[in-house]
Amino acid sequence: MKQVLLVFIGGGVGSAMRYLIGRWLNPLFESFPLGTFLANIIGCFIIGFTLELVVKGDHLTHRQLLLIATGFCGGFTTFSTFSLENFLFLKNGDYLHFLVYSISTFAIGLTAVLVGASSAKLF
C-alpha cells in the first residue's frame, strides 16, 4: 500500500506541475503547445537520469524510483495531451505544426533521455 501512495503523491505533484507549466507557457505561442512540449522533454530527461542512477547501483531505493519515475514522471509527462494536440493540428489542416511537433517531441525527447542517463553517469 505504501508503494501505491508513493506513486499517487509523485503523480499528483507531477500533474500539478504540468498544469502550471502548460498554463504559463502554452499561451505564449498560439500555434505551438510549448508547455506540453517542455513538460514531456523535461520528464524524459528526469526519467533517463533516474533510471541510470538505478542501473548504477545503490543510488536510489525502489520507493524513490516509484515516487520519481512512475509517479512524478507519469503525472508530469502526457502522451494523451500530446496526441490530442496533434489530432487538433490534423483536424485544422495544420500539417506543418503537426510534423514539427511530432518529430521534435520524439527526437528531442529521446535525446533528453540519453542526456539524462549520461548526466547521471557523472553523478
C-alpha positions, 0 to 999 in steps of 0.5 A: 500500500505504501508503494501505491501512495508513493506513486499517487503523491509523485503523480499528483505533484507531477500533474500539478506541475504540468498544469502550471507549466502548460498554463504559463507557457502554452499561451505564449505561442498560439500555434505551438503547445510549448508547455506540453512540449517542455513538460514531456522533454523535461520528464524524459530527461528526469526519467533517463537520469533516474533510471541510470542512477538505478542501473548504477547501483545503490543510488536510489531505493525502489520507493524513490524510483516509484515516487520519481519515475512512475509517479512524478514522471507519469503525472508530469509527462502526457502522451494523451495531451500530446496526441490530442494536440496533434489530432487538433493540428490534423483536424485544422489542416495544420500539417506543418505544426503537426510534423514539427511537433511530432518529430521534435517531441520524439527526437528531442525527447529521446535525446533528453533521455540519453542526456539524462542517463549520461548526466547521471553517469557523472553523478 
